[in-house]
Amino acid sequence: MFTPRTASSSSRRQQARTTGRKSVSGVATSLLFSPRRTPLSARSTPTRVQSLAAAESVHYDVQTFGSSLPVKVMEALTMADADDQISVKVSESGWAWMICGERLIIWKICQTAVAKLSVCKELQLPSSEYSYTAELVAVTSAAPLETAVVQSISVLAVAAEGMARFWPSLAQEGNYTETNVDMEELCNFVVAVSGGSFVLSSFKNQLLRVTVDSSGKLQYRALQRGQGMLSGIGRRVSSLFGILSPPANDSLHNVLWVGGSSSLYTLSSSSLSRWEVDDSSEQQTLSWDVRGAMNENITDAIWGSESNYEEMKEGANVMYLDMKLSQPGLCLRWMCTRQQPFRK
């Protein structure tokens, strides 16, 4: 289990790979770290470790969680070089996946030693000029993922450039189909939604819905925007309710799927949006000017009592940290910094 600490100003940044593969910049919610180089003699036998070098570099508390890792995962971690970026994601359904280079390992956590042999699979990702992250992979199943068997698990992995590879069954690693998705910018999130379909997003807030047709091929289209209950009114009137198209320079920070309410949330540099999604269609029901609200509320809470509040407000910089679903509702985490002006 990974519990984030408060990062200090002296924390070291993750270094991009220097082996020719490009790193995609942006916020990622999966754990990303580079293992230290170890002598070959120390790599021969994978063993369970109680502490990780990742804890020191990214300021995370690392605690044991569930049972020991599958052999495939331990081997990948042990054999990884110092410049290999490793990205990991653990879903609430109990499925986890790890990316090391162009290897994708998927397993079910908290399994018995015998069960691990059948629920830990390794897949080969499409070639890419950019490093993969775990946010570019999603799993789905017609049955609830918590109880789904490996044969019913489907996997979609998308390279940053848009090459999508779909495995209809995790039990058949060599059976997959590919489609080159036309994305305007680099892909940064892949999320499984209703009806066995997926939503892809780009850094510039392009949203595409990917489905699998009767022949097993991938089809995609743009996600419908502004098609909710206010879609029939004019742009000027709709602006009063916050339903507007994103600006050209909009950048996407996070995508969150809430299966219980069949709701898809996106958080960009300009707005928080929500879609109600069913098996074949979606309706946008919210587009809120979240940055304007955060700028006003955060700066007012910190410097509202200062006599030169307006001056200090101008120099404030509000930055997004995270978006999660909590018991009261959707929780947005932001931070605010202000650079003091230089004075002689």
Solvent accessible surface area in square Angstrom, and as a share of the most:
residue,aa,sasa,rsa
1,M,106,0.47
2,F,78,0.33
3,T,58,0.34
4,P,80,0.50
5,R,143,0.52
6,T,133,0.77
7,A,69,0.53
8,S,56,0.36
9,S,126,0.81
10,S,95,0.61
11,S,38,0.25
12,R,146,0.53
13,R,206,0.75
14,Q,65,0.29
15,Q,139,0.62
16,A,58,0.45
17,R,38,0.14
18,T,122,0.71
19,T,76,0.44
20,G,71,0.68
21,R,50,0.18
22,K,101,0.43
23,S,46,0.30
24,V,35,0.20
25,S,97,0.62
26,G,56,0.54
27,V,61,0.35
28,A,46,0.36
29,T,52,0.30
30,S,13,0.08
31,L,25,0.12
32,L,45,0.22
33,F,16,0.07
34,S,37,0.24
35,P,19,0.12
36,R,138,0.50
37,R,149,0.54
38,T,59,0.34
39,P,93,0.58
40,L,136,0.68
41,S,98,0.63
42,A,63,0.49
43,R,20,0.07
44,S,91,0.59
45,T,94,0.55
46,P,44,0.28
47,T,86,0.50
48,R,117,0.43
49,V,78,0.45
50,Q,121,0.54
51,S,90,0.58
52,L,56,0.28
53,A,37,0.28
54,A,4,0.03
55,A,25,0.19
56,E,96,0.43
57,S,28,0.18
58,V,34,0.20
59,H,51,0.23
60,Y,65,0.25
61,D,41,0.21
62,V,40,0.23
63,Q,94,0.42
64,T,83,0.48
65,F,110,0.46
66,G,44,0.42
67,S,47,0.30
68,S,44,0.28
69,L,72,0.36
70,P,7,0.04
71,V,98,0.56
72,K,81,0.34
73,V,2,0.01
74,M,18,0.08
75,E,79,0.36
76,A,1,0.01
77,L,42,0.21
78,T,27,0.16
79,M,101,0.45
80,A,6,0.04
81,D,50,0.26
82,A,37,0.29
83,D,42,0.22
84,D,23,0.12
85,Q,17,0.08
86,I,0,0.00
87,S,1,0.00
88,V,22,0.12
89,K,65,0.28
90,V,74,0.43
91,S,26,0.17
92,E,182,0.82
93,S,14,0.09
94,G,12,0.12
95,W,2,0.01
96,A,0,0.00
97,W,9,0.03
98,M,2,0.01
99,I,1,0.01
100,C,12,0.07
101,G,18,0.17
102,E,36,0.16
103,R,80,0.29
104,L,0,0.00
105,I,1,0.01
106,I,0,0.00
107,W,11,0.04
108,K,26,0.11
109,I,33,0.17
110,C,79,0.47
111,Q,47,0.21
112,T,94,0.55
113,A,81,0.63
114,V,121,0.69
115,A,29,0.23
116,K,24,0.10
117,L,144,0.72
118,S,60,0.39
119,V,22,0.13
120,C,9,0.05
121,K,36,0.15
122,E,55,0.25
123,L,4,0.02
124,Q,101,0.45
125,L,3,0.02
126,P,3,0.02
127,S,95,0.61
128,S,17,0.11
129,E,102,0.46
130,Y,40,0.15
131,S,7,0.04
132,Y,6,0.02
133,T,25,0.14
134,A,0,0.00
135,E,7,0.03
136,L,5,0.03
137,V,2,0.01
138,A,6,0.04
139,V,7,0.04
140,T,16,0.09
141,S,22,0.14
142,A,116,0.90
143,A,44,0.34
144,P,92,0.58
145,L,40,0.20
146,E,102,0.46
147,T,106,0.61
148,A,11,0.09
149,V,95,0.55
150,V,13,0.08
151,Q,112,0.50
152,S,42,0.27
153,I,0,0.00
154,S,17,0.11
155,V,0,0.00
156,L,0,0.00
157,A,0,0.00
158,V,0,0.00
159,A,1,0.01
160,A,2,0.02
161,E,72,0.32
162,G,0,0.00
163,M,62,0.27
164,A,0,0.00
165,R,27,0.10
166,F,10,0.04
167,W,1,0.00
168,P,59,0.37
169,S,16,0.11
170,L,0,0.00
171,A,30,0.23
172,Q,100,0.44
173,E,65,0.29
174,G,70,0.68
175,N,72,0.37
176,Y,93,0.35
177,T,35,0.20
178,E,73,0.33
179,T,33,0.19
180,N,102,0.52
181,V,3,0.02
182,D,108,0.56
183,M,21,0.10
184,E,138,0.62
185,E,77,0.35
186,L,49,0.25
187,C,1,0.00
188,N,15,0.08
189,F,3,0.01
190,V,7,0.04
191,V,22,0.13
192,A,21,0.16
193,V,10,0.05
194,S,20,0.13
195,G,55,0.53
196,G,35,0.34
197,S,1,0.01
198,F,0,0.00
199,V,2,0.01
200,L,0,0.00
201,S,1,0.00
202,S,0,0.00
203,F,44,0.18
204,K,96,0.41
205,N,10,0.05
206,Q,32,0.14
207,L,6,0.03
208,L,9,0.04
209,R,1,0.00
210,V,1,0.00
211,T,48,0.28
212,V,53,0.31
213,D,50,0.26
214,S,129,0.83
215,S,82,0.53
216,G,30,0.29
217,K,123,0.52
218,L,7,0.04
219,Q,90,0.40
220,Y,82,0.31
221,R,88,0.32
222,A,69,0.54
223,L,8,0.04
224,Q,69,0.31
225,R,70,0.25
226,G,18,0.17
227,Q,84,0.37
228,G,11,0.11
229,M,183,0.82
230,L,35,0.18
231,S,53,0.34
232,G,79,0.76
233,I,69,0.35
234,G,44,0.42
235,R,161,0.59
236,R,210,0.77
237,V,71,0.41
238,S,9,0.06
239,S,47,0.31
240,L,144,0.72
241,F,121,0.50
242,G,24,0.23
243,I,23,0.12
244,L,73,0.36
245,S,73,0.47
246,P,44,0.28
247,P,67,0.42
248,A,111,0.86
249,N,120,0.61
250,D,3,0.01
251,S,37,0.24
252,L,8,0.04
253,H,36,0.16
254,N,8,0.04
255,V,12,0.07
256,L,36,0.18
257,W,58,0.20
258,V,20,0.11
259,G,45,0.43
260,G,85,0.82
261,S,69,0.44
262,S,41,0.26
263,S,7,0.05
264,L,0,0.00
265,Y,30,0.11
266,T,4,0.02
267,L,0,0.00
268,S,2,0.01
269,S,27,0.18
270,S,28,0.18
271,S,16,0.10
272,L,12,0.06
273,S,7,0.05
274,R,72,0.26
275,W,0,0.00
276,E,90,0.40
277,V,6,0.04
278,D,74,0.39
279,D,98,0.51
280,S,88,0.57
281,S,43,0.28
282,E,3,0.01
283,Q,94,0.42
284,Q,6,0.03
285,T,40,0.24
286,L,53,0.26
287,S,10,0.06
288,W,103,0.36
289,D,87,0.45
290,V,0,0.00
291,R,66,0.24
292,G,33,0.32
293,A,24,0.19
294,M,33,0.15
295,N,51,0.26
296,E,83,0.37
297,N,87,0.45
298,I,35,0.18
299,T,3,0.01
300,D,75,0.39
301,A,88,0.69
302,I,90,0.46
303,W,37,0.13
304,G,33,0.32
305,S,113,0.73
306,E,79,0.35
307,S,124,0.80
308,N,61,0.31
309,Y,34,0.13
310,E,115,0.51
311,E,88,0.39
312,M,22,0.10
313,K,55,0.23
314,E,147,0.66
315,G,37,0.35
316,A,26,0.20
317,N,75,0.38
318,V,5,0.03
319,M,72,0.32
320,Y,15,0.06
321,L,75,0.37
322,D,20,0.10
323,M,1,0.01
324,K,105,0.44
325,L,95,0.47
326,S,50,0.32
327,Q,178,0.79
328,P,129,0.81
329,G,27,0.26
330,L,51,0.25
331,C,54,0.32
332,L,40,0.20
333,R,122,0.45
334,W,30,0.11
335,M,78,0.35
336,C,25,0.15
337,T,54,0.31
338,R,40,0.15
339,Q,161,0.72
340,Q,129,0.57
341,P,65,0.41
342,F,180,0.75
343,R,179,0.65
344,K,234,0.99
